[in-house]
Each structure stands twice: as structure tokens, then as C-alpha cells.
């Protein structure tokens, strides 16, 4: 029984480690910027790992790419947000609801829909672009509640761009030590990631 319990407790860490290694290996390939765009695209609608992980690796390995990497990351994320919006707008039952169910986020989803139907929808979207609040929930909900398209695109571009360019600038200045620290203290980083993920959902619940 203790071994089974220990294995269950280690499962999230192993899952995160696998996703982390899979994501990071792209930083060592000529296709790293393409992979960054695709991961940023996917994270905005369904993928669980934020593109910041690969952005950090790319800029740490090649500081001269910081501007290009931040721009592609922003473009991928905003393009993915358009997919999330489209899913919510026209394919909620077929695609959106399974995504909500996958993350076991129905109660949070209901709260987000209430926010979008009130006066705080655009402000919630702005917070979600920049914080651990699950951005995919925000993009799909924006489409499901028929948020006006132009404000959705503008807020997404500004928020995501600010986030990724700040990360890239920090890495441009600090360089490879950040990646080495992340590798050395992965268990702590994984715990922090899980806390931020859970915290993002709790923020939705408390709003």
C-alpha cells in the first residue's frame, strides 16, 4: 500500500517531467522556433504546458533569437486563441465541452461564463492572458458567450505579447543560468507549476 501511494503521489511529477522533456528537446533542434509557435498555438486552446518553458530554453540557448522567439510565441498564442474562440462559438458541444471535462473544470467554467455575461468579461480575459489562470478556458468561454471579436483579439495580443516579451527580455539578460536552475531544481519547479495551475482555477472560483 505505501508503494502504491508513493507511486500515485509521484504520478503528476512523472507526467510533468515527461511533458517538460518532450517540450525542451525542441530547443535543441533547428525546428525550435516552429515548435515554439505550435506549442503556443496549442496551449491557447487545449495543451497543458505553457510555451514559456520552450521560450526560456530557446532564449537561454540563443540569446540573439529573443525578439524573434517572443514575436513567434505571441503570434502562435493569439492564433491559438482564435481557435479557442471558434471552438466556443461554434463547436462548444462537440469540442469545447470535452476540453472542459478533460480538465475537470466544469464548476470553474460556469463561473467564467458568468463573468463573461457580466461587466467584467474583457477584464477577466486580460488577467488570463498574463497570469496562471488557464487561458484556454478564457478563450473558449469568450467564444461561447459571443464576446465581441475585436476586443477579444486586441486584449489577447496585448496581454500575451506583454507576457512573452517580458520573459524573453529577462532571459536575454540572465541567459543560461535560468535554465540550469530550472533543471537542477525541477521537483520544486514542478510543485510550483502545479500550485500555479491550481491557483489559477481557485482565482476563477473566488472571482
FIPA-942278 format. One record per residue (C-alpha): x, y, z; residue in three letters. Coordinates in steps of 0.05 Angstrom, whole numbers, plus 32768, in hexadecimal, padded with zeros to 4 digits. Example, Ala and Ser with C-alpha at 12.3 -4.5 7.8 and 13.67 -1.06 7.14 Angstrom:
FIPA-942278
80F67FA6809CALA
81117FEB808FSER
end
This chain:
FIPA-942278
800080008000UNK
803780338011UNK
805980257FCDUNK
8017802E7FA9UNK
800A80707FCEUNK
805080887FBEUNK
804880767F75UNK
8006809C7F73UNK
802580DA7F92UNK
805F80D77F61UNK
803280D07F25UNK
8027811B7F19UNK
807181277F1EUNK
808180F07EECUNK
804C810B7EBDUNK
806881517EC3UNK
80AF81387EBAUNK
809B81137E7AUNK
807781507E5EUNK
80B1817D7E72UNK
80E681507E52UNK
80BB814A7E13UNK
80B381957E0FUNK
80FB81A67E20UNK
811A81777DECUNK
80FE81A47DB6UNK
812D81DC7DCEUNK
816881B37DB5UNK
814D81AA7D6FUNK
814D81D77D31UNK
810181D57D35UNK
80FF81F67D7AUNK
80DC82367D64UNK
80A8820F7D3CUNK
809C81E37D79UNK
809682217DA5UNK
8061823D7D77UNK
803A81FB7D77UNK
803E81F17DC2UNK
802782397DCFUNK
7FEF822D7D9DUNK
7FD981EC7DBFUNK
7FDE82077E06UNK
7FAA823D7DF8UNK
7F7482097DEAUNK
7F8681C57E07UNK
7FD081B67E16UNK
7FE281B77E61UNK
802B81CE7E5FUNK
803682197E58UNK
8064822E7E1EUNK
808F82567E4FUNK
80B582157E5DUNK
80CF82107E16UNK
80D6825B7E0FUNK
8105825A7E4BUNK
812D82217E2DUNK
813482427DE9UNK
814982867E02UNK
817882677E35UNK
819A823F7DFEUNK
819A82767DCAUNK
819182BC7DE9UNK
819382DC7DA5UNK
815182BB7D94UNK
812B82DD7DCDUNK
8104830E7DA2UNK
80F182DB7D6DUNK
80DF82A77DA1UNK
80B382D67DC9UNK
809082EE7D8AUNK
808282A77D71UNK
806B82917DB6UNK
803A82CB7DB8UNK
802282BE7D71UNK
801882747D7FUNK
7FF382827DC0UNK
7FC482B57DA1UNK
7FB782897D65UNK
7FA782507D95UNK
7F79827E7DBBUNK
7F5282887D7BUNK
7F4A823C7D77UNK
7F32823B7DC0UNK
7F0182727DB0UNK
7EE8824C7D73UNK
7EDF820D7D9BUNK
7EB582317DCFUNK
7E8E82587D9BUNK
7E7A82207D6CUNK
7E9081DD7D88UNK
7E8581E07DD3UNK
7E5F819F7DD9UNK
7E8C81777DABUNK
7ED181927DBFUNK
7ECD81C67DF6UNK
7EA9819C7E2AUNK
7ED981617E23UNK
7F1381917E30UNK
7EF081AC7E6FUNK
7EE281657E86UNK
7F2A81507E79UNK
7F4281847EAAUNK
7F0981757EDAUNK
7EF881BF7ED8UNK
7EAD81C17ED2UNK
7EA281EA7F12UNK
7ED8821B7EFCUNK
7EBB821D7EB7UNK
7E7782317ED2UNK
7E97826A7EF9UNK
7EBE82827EBCUNK
7E7E82837E93UNK
7E5C82AC7EC9UNK
7E9782DD7EC7UNK
7E9382E47E7CUNK
7E4882EF7E7FUNK
7E5383267EB1UNK
7E7B83667EADUNK
7EBF83487EBCUNK
7EC9831B7E80UNK
7EFF83437E5CUNK
7F2483507E9EUNK
7F2383067EAFUNK
7F3F82F67E6AUNK
7F76832A7E75UNK
7F8A83097EB7UNK
7F8882C47E98UNK
7FB982D87E60UNK
7FEE82EA7E93UNK
7FE582BD7ECFUNK
7FDF82727EE0UNK
7F9482757ED5UNK
7F89823F7E9FUNK
7F8882687E5FUNK
7F6682317E37UNK
7F2982367E65UNK
7F2782817E59UNK
7F2C827C7E0DUNK
7EF782457E06UNK
7EC882697E36UNK
7ED182AA7E0FUNK
7EB882877DD0UNK
7E8082627DF5UNK
7E6582A47E11UNK
7E6F82C87DCEUNK
7E9E82FD7DE9UNK
7EA983327DB3UNK
7EE1831A7D86UNK
7F0B835A7D80UNK
7F1483657DCCUNK
7F24831B7DD4UNK
7F5C831E7DA1UNK
7F7883607DBAUNK
7F79834B7E04UNK
7F9783077DF2UNK
7FCE83267DC8UNK
7FE1835B7DFCUNK
7FDF832B7E38UNK
800282F17E18UNK
8035831E7DF7UNK
804683407E38UNK
804E82FE7E5CUNK
807B82DD7E28UNK
80A6831A7E19UNK
80B383247E64UNK
80C982DB7E6AUNK
80F582E27E2DUNK
811683227E46UNK
812483037E8AUNK
814482C77E68UNK
816B82F47E39UNK
818983167E76UNK
819282DA7EA4UNK
81A082A47E70UNK
81AF825B7E7AUNK
81B2825B7EC7UNK
8166825E7EC9UNK
8161821D7EA2UNK
819681FB7ECDUNK
817282107F0CUNK
813181F47EF0UNK
815281B27EE0UNK
817581AE7F23UNK
813681BD7F4CUNK
8103819A7F1FUNK
80DC817C7F59UNK
80D181C07F78UNK
80C081DE7F33UNK
808E81A67F27UNK
806E81B37F6AUNK
806B81FD7F5CUNK
804C81EF7F18UNK
801681C47F37UNK
800881F87F6DUNK
8003822F7F38UNK
7FD482037F0EUNK
7FA781F47F4AUNK
7FAD823D7F5FUNK
7F9582537F1CUNK
7F56822A7F23UNK
7F4C82437F6BUNK
7F51828B7F53UNK
7F17827C7F23UNK
7EEF825E7F5CUNK
7EFA82997F8AUNK
7EE982CE7F56UNK
end
